[in-house]
């Protein structure tokens, strides 16, 4: 009985750790409101596994640019357009980047917001 309980607790701990490791972390944010609202945010991610933007608001669309470095020699960039509210994954120029800078903007109407996310 103790062994089963111990295994169940160990499994729950492993599940909780993996869920936390895969969660998004905010590295930049901005918001605005009005009939023709726009907002821009930027952030830097150290050793990102994935990058995304979270957009909230009505009739929103935007653009994001990602510039990454790998050590001191490799530099690359990618851009992404997106439409609609939600989480939009960003394209990264290569994997295992040591650092990525992200600049993102959004436009829409009413209250809009943008968050830059990293995993």
C-alpha positions as CSV (number, residue, x, y, z in Angstrom):
1,X,0.0,0.0,0.0
2,X,2.8,2.4,0.9
3,X,4.6,1.6,-2.4
4,X,1.5,2.4,-4.4
5,X,1.0,5.7,-2.6
6,X,4.7,6.6,-3.1
7,X,4.5,5.8,-6.8
8,X,1.3,7.9,-7.1
9,X,3.0,10.8,-5.4
10,X,6.1,10.5,-7.5
11,X,4.0,10.4,-10.7
12,X,2.1,13.6,-9.6
13,X,5.4,15.4,-8.9
14,X,6.8,14.5,-12.3
15,X,3.6,15.6,-14.0
16,X,3.6,18.9,-12.1
17,X,7.2,19.6,-13.0
18,X,6.7,18.9,-16.7
19,X,3.6,21.1,-16.7
20,X,5.5,24.0,-15.2
21,X,8.5,23.5,-17.6
22,X,6.1,23.8,-20.6
23,X,4.3,27.0,-19.4
24,X,4.7,30.3,-21.1
25,X,6.6,33.2,-19.5
26,X,5.8,36.9,-20.3
27,X,8.9,38.8,-21.5
28,X,7.2,41.9,-22.9
29,X,3.7,43.5,-23.0
30,X,1.8,46.5,-24.2
31,X,-1.9,47.6,-24.4
32,X,-3.9,50.4,-25.9
33,X,-7.5,51.4,-26.6
34,X,-9.5,53.5,-29.0
35,X,-11.2,53.3,-32.4
36,X,-7.8,52.8,-34.1
37,X,-5.7,51.3,-31.3
38,X,-2.2,50.1,-31.8
39,X,0.4,48.7,-29.3
40,X,4.0,47.6,-29.6
41,X,6.1,45.5,-27.3
42,X,9.6,44.1,-27.2
43,X,11.5,41.6,-25.1
44,X,14.6,39.5,-24.8
45,X,14.6,35.7,-24.2
46,X,17.6,33.9,-23.0
47,X,17.9,30.3,-24.3
48,X,14.2,30.1,-25.6
49,X,12.7,26.8,-26.6
50,X,9.7,28.5,-28.2
51,X,8.4,32.1,-28.7
52,X,4.8,33.4,-29.1
53,X,2.6,36.4,-28.8
54,X,-0.7,36.4,-27.0
55,X,-3.2,38.9,-28.5
56,X,-6.4,40.1,-27.0
57,X,-9.0,42.4,-28.5
58,X,-11.4,42.8,-31.4
59,X,-10.4,42.8,-35.1
60,X,-6.7,42.5,-34.2
61,X,-3.8,41.8,-36.5
62,X,-0.1,42.3,-36.2
63,X,3.5,41.6,-37.0
64,X,6.4,40.2,-35.0
65,X,10.2,40.1,-35.8
66,X,12.6,37.7,-34.1
67,X,16.3,38.2,-34.2
68,X,18.4,35.4,-32.5
69,X,22.1,34.8,-31.8
70,X,23.9,31.6,-31.1
71,X,27.2,32.3,-29.4
72,X,28.9,35.3,-30.9
73,X,29.0,34.3,-34.5
74,X,25.6,33.2,-35.7
75,X,22.8,35.7,-36.1
76,X,19.5,35.2,-37.9
77,X,16.0,36.6,-38.1
78,X,12.4,35.6,-39.0
79,X,9.1,37.5,-39.1
80,X,5.5,36.4,-38.6
81,X,2.2,38.0,-39.5
82,X,-0.9,37.1,-37.4
83,X,-4.6,37.8,-37.4
84,X,-7.2,37.4,-34.6
85,X,-7.0,37.0,-30.9
86,X,-5.2,34.1,-29.2
87,X,-1.7,32.7,-28.9
88,X,0.4,32.8,-32.1
89,X,3.7,30.9,-32.3
90,X,6.6,32.8,-33.8
91,X,9.1,31.4,-36.2
92,X,12.7,31.2,-34.8
93,X,15.6,31.4,-37.3
94,X,17.3,28.3,-35.7
95,X,17.1,26.1,-32.7
96,X,19.3,26.3,-29.6
97,X,19.6,30.1,-29.7
98,X,21.5,31.6,-26.8
99,X,19.4,34.8,-27.0
100,X,16.4,36.1,-29.1
101,X,15.1,39.7,-29.3
102,X,11.4,40.0,-30.2
103,X,9.6,43.1,-31.4
104,X,5.8,42.7,-31.9
105,X,3.0,45.1,-32.8
106,X,-0.8,44.8,-32.9
107,X,-3.6,47.0,-34.2
108,X,-7.4,46.8,-33.7
109,X,-10.3,48.6,-32.2
110,X,-11.5,48.9,-28.6
111,X,-9.1,47.7,-25.9
112,X,-6.2,45.6,-27.3
113,X,-3.2,44.0,-25.7
114,X,-0.2,42.1,-26.7
115,X,2.2,39.9,-24.6
116,X,5.5,38.4,-25.9
117,X,5.9,34.8,-24.5
118,X,8.8,32.4,-24.2
119,X,9.2,28.8,-23.2
